[in-house]
Amino acid sequence: MAKIILTHEVTGLGAPGDVVEVKDGYARNYLIPRSLATPWTKGAEKDITAIRKARKAREIATLDDAKAIRDSLQAKPVVVTAKAGEAGRLFGAVTTAEIAEAVKASGAPQIDKRKVEIGQPIKALGEYKVSVRLHSDVSATVTVKVVAA
């Protein structure tokens, strides 16, 4: 088992700054090459405090704030415009960054694009359900309406 420090959020494993033990192959072949984690050392303890401080600055402060933001996000659909062909198929796909920008444009507070989870790639016009992790205990289901540009 390898002891590593997560530098990005990994679903099912932990948040940035967490020290976790994973199998050697998972750490060596997946997490470390993709810069999702760094090997744990005594000197890396300083990195952990810096990562946690940056995470606190980005995180929504309280559970009540997260619930209020969740209610505002779920109240109205978010509209994303994209280039589309004749049959309603998009040229490319709608990304998490585009969804985060559309949320900000709709008047809601800015959310981190890494907190947006799309189940299947959005490659056609229509309405889709997207999950947004606002807090460790609060998740919002946002309706994304994709329209032709």
C-alpha positions as CSV (number, residue, x, y, z in Angstrom):
1,M,0.0,0.0,0.0
2,A,1.2,3.5,-0.9
3,K,0.7,6.5,1.3
4,I,-0.2,9.6,-0.8
5,I,-1.4,13.2,-0.5
6,L,-4.3,14.1,-2.7
7,T,-3.8,17.4,-4.6
8,H,-7.2,17.3,-6.3
9,E,-10.6,15.9,-5.4
10,V,-10.9,12.2,-6.3
11,T,-14.5,10.8,-6.2
12,G,-14.7,8.0,-3.7
13,L,-11.2,8.6,-2.3
14,G,-11.0,12.1,-0.7
15,A,-10.5,15.8,-1.0
16,P,-7.4,17.8,-1.6
17,G,-5.0,17.7,1.3
18,D,-6.2,14.3,2.5
19,V,-3.6,11.7,3.3
20,V,-4.8,8.3,2.1
21,E,-3.4,4.8,1.5
22,V,-4.1,3.2,-1.9
23,K,-2.7,0.2,-3.7
24,D,0.8,0.8,-5.3
25,G,-0.4,0.4,-8.9
26,Y,-3.3,2.8,-8.5
27,A,-1.0,5.5,-7.1
28,R,1.9,4.8,-9.5
29,N,-0.1,4.4,-12.7
30,Y,-3.1,6.6,-12.3
31,L,-3.1,9.2,-9.5
32,I,0.5,10.5,-9.6
33,P,0.9,10.7,-13.4
34,R,-2.4,12.7,-13.7
35,S,-1.2,15.0,-10.9
36,L,-4.1,14.0,-8.7
37,A,-1.8,13.1,-5.9
38,T,1.8,13.3,-4.7
39,P,3.8,10.7,-2.7
40,W,3.7,11.3,1.1
41,T,6.9,12.4,2.8
42,K,7.7,14.1,6.0
43,G,8.5,17.3,4.1
44,A,5.2,17.2,2.3
45,E,3.3,18.0,5.5
46,K,3.9,21.7,4.7
47,D,2.1,21.1,1.4
48,I,-0.9,19.6,3.1
49,T,-1.5,22.8,5.1
50,A,-1.2,25.0,2.0
51,I,-3.6,22.7,0.1
52,R,-6.1,22.8,3.0
53,K,-5.9,26.6,3.3
54,A,-6.6,27.0,-0.5
55,R,-9.5,24.5,-0.2
56,K,-11.0,26.5,2.7
57,A,-10.9,29.7,0.6
58,R,-12.8,28.1,-2.3
59,E,-15.3,26.2,-0.2
60,I,-18.7,27.5,0.7
61,A,-18.4,28.6,4.3
62,T,-21.4,27.0,6.1
63,L,-23.9,24.3,5.6
64,D,-26.8,26.9,5.7
65,D,-25.2,28.9,2.9
66,A,-24.8,25.7,0.8
67,K,-28.4,24.8,1.3
68,A,-29.5,28.3,0.3
69,I,-27.4,28.1,-2.8
70,R,-28.8,24.6,-3.6
71,D,-32.4,25.9,-3.4
72,S,-31.6,28.8,-5.7
73,L,-29.9,26.5,-8.2
74,Q,-32.7,24.0,-8.3
75,A,-35.4,26.7,-8.6
76,K,-34.7,27.6,-12.2
77,P,-33.0,25.9,-15.2
78,V,-29.6,27.1,-16.4
79,V,-29.4,27.9,-20.1
80,V,-26.3,27.0,-22.1
81,T,-25.9,28.0,-25.7
82,A,-23.9,25.8,-28.1
83,K,-23.4,25.4,-31.8
84,A,-25.6,22.7,-33.2
85,G,-26.2,21.0,-36.5
86,E,-29.5,20.4,-38.4
87,A,-30.5,17.4,-36.3
88,G,-29.9,19.1,-33.0
89,R,-26.5,17.4,-32.5
90,L,-23.8,19.7,-31.0
91,F,-20.4,20.3,-32.5
92,G,-18.5,19.0,-29.5
93,A,-20.0,18.6,-26.1
94,V,-21.0,20.9,-23.2
95,T,-18.2,21.0,-20.6
96,T,-18.3,21.5,-16.9
97,A,-16.7,24.9,-17.3
98,E,-19.5,26.1,-19.6
99,I,-22.1,24.9,-17.1
100,A,-20.2,26.8,-14.3
101,E,-20.1,29.9,-16.4
102,A,-23.9,29.6,-17.2
103,V,-24.6,29.3,-13.5
104,K,-22.7,32.4,-12.8
105,A,-24.4,34.2,-15.6
106,S,-27.8,33.2,-14.3
107,G,-27.2,35.2,-11.1
108,A,-26.2,32.4,-8.8
109,P,-22.8,32.5,-7.0
110,Q,-19.8,31.2,-8.8
111,I,-19.2,27.5,-8.5
112,D,-16.0,25.6,-9.2
113,K,-16.1,23.7,-12.5
114,R,-14.5,20.7,-10.7
115,K,-17.6,20.4,-8.5
116,V,-19.9,19.9,-11.5
117,E,-20.6,16.2,-12.3
118,I,-22.0,15.3,-15.7
119,G,-23.3,11.7,-16.0
120,Q,-23.1,11.2,-19.8
121,P,-21.5,13.7,-22.1
122,I,-24.0,16.3,-23.3
123,K,-23.9,16.2,-27.1
124,A,-27.4,17.2,-28.2
125,L,-29.9,20.0,-27.6
126,G,-32.4,19.5,-24.8
127,E,-32.7,19.4,-21.0
128,Y,-30.3,17.5,-18.8
129,K,-29.9,16.9,-15.0
130,V,-26.4,17.7,-13.7
131,S,-25.1,17.2,-10.1
132,V,-23.2,20.0,-8.3
133,R,-21.4,19.3,-5.1
134,L,-21.6,22.5,-3.0
135,H,-20.5,21.2,0.3
136,S,-19.4,17.8,1.7
137,D,-23.0,17.2,2.9
138,V,-24.9,19.2,0.2
139,S,-25.4,18.4,-3.4
140,A,-27.7,20.2,-5.9
141,T,-29.3,18.7,-9.0
142,V,-29.4,21.4,-11.6
143,T,-31.4,21.4,-14.8
144,V,-29.3,22.4,-17.8
145,K,-31.2,23.5,-20.9
146,V,-29.0,23.3,-24.0
147,V,-30.1,25.6,-26.8
148,A,-28.7,26.3,-30.3
149,A,-26.5,29.4,-30.6
